[in-house]
């Protein structure tokens, strides 16, 4: 079946459909990972986005029930150069095609993803529509232009948990995760570091969090514009200085806004498993996984309060900072995703050390 991808600037791409049929809207972005398509599909940070994979062959190792990063896939659409009809892996339980059909996600193959990526890099991420039912180009351009973008939109409400959930029962340190779209591997890494993990809906207020008497708070990753979730920023403001806080991805942006900083939209975002980040304290370079379209403006943070800890070597954007007075630190990349493979796992250990020191003082 024919399928079309149409961008708001009028660029049109035609391919073949796999997965579900129908029509879907979202911001078009590209991901440079060579593997991990299942983790990408189920990363809640992709809510509101259509993802194009730059690696040309996708689907060759199928899908299993263990490698998911959340309760379901959240991408609005999935674009590949070639979909592999053969899924060969001893852990595979179903094909990518079956998985997308089950979750009503449209896939397109046969598109020149190299040219598409170069176009996005040149023009920037933009609104797009993919369709198998309406192939009229003028109609699709109009739909793309009229579709909602990400600026100012609250996408966290669509991915957060509905109620308090306990991830694991045992651990020396009681950690609350404010779930803005948390990836399961963040919860696993906390559990592996002797933490008893409970995660809460994003709208949970500061009083409720403090009432649970946690040793620390983790602000999770999540989708969209950080300015679209002011209720999380207000909660973070109230918690500053009251307990150790570790922010990841959207969590860093929440901390940046809570500390009086500003965020801005990147031209085409950082999406992939090969982004070099420099640790300014040690001089080490880490290969990191990233998935974000917004960033904290480094110059908007108060230098008397904030120490910059990490920078992106591709574009010099802010990748990590810590507070000079409060037990607070954060990174923009994903330390749980391990592309290095273990480059950034030490950050969970740093969080534990911070909780340990704070506990010793009290």
FENRABEL-V552113 format. One record per helix or strand of 2 or more residues. SS is the DSSP state (A for helix, B for strand). FROM is the first residue (numbers start at 0). TO is the last residue. If there is no record, write none. Layout:
SS:FROM:TO ; SS:FROM:TO
//
This chain:
B:1:6 ; B:11:19 ; B:22:30 ; A:36:40 ; A:43:45 ; B:48:52 ; B:56:57 ; B:76:78 ; B:81:82 ; A:95:101 ; B:105:108 ; A:112:122 ; B:125:130 ; A:136:145 ; A:155:157 ; B:164:165 ; B:172:178 ; A:183:191 ; B:194:200 ; A:205:210 ; B:215:218 ; A:225:227 ; A:229:238 ; B:243:247 ; A:249:257 ; B:262:278 ; B:284:295 ; A:297:299 ; B:305:311 ; B:317:322 ; B:327:330 ; A:345:360
//
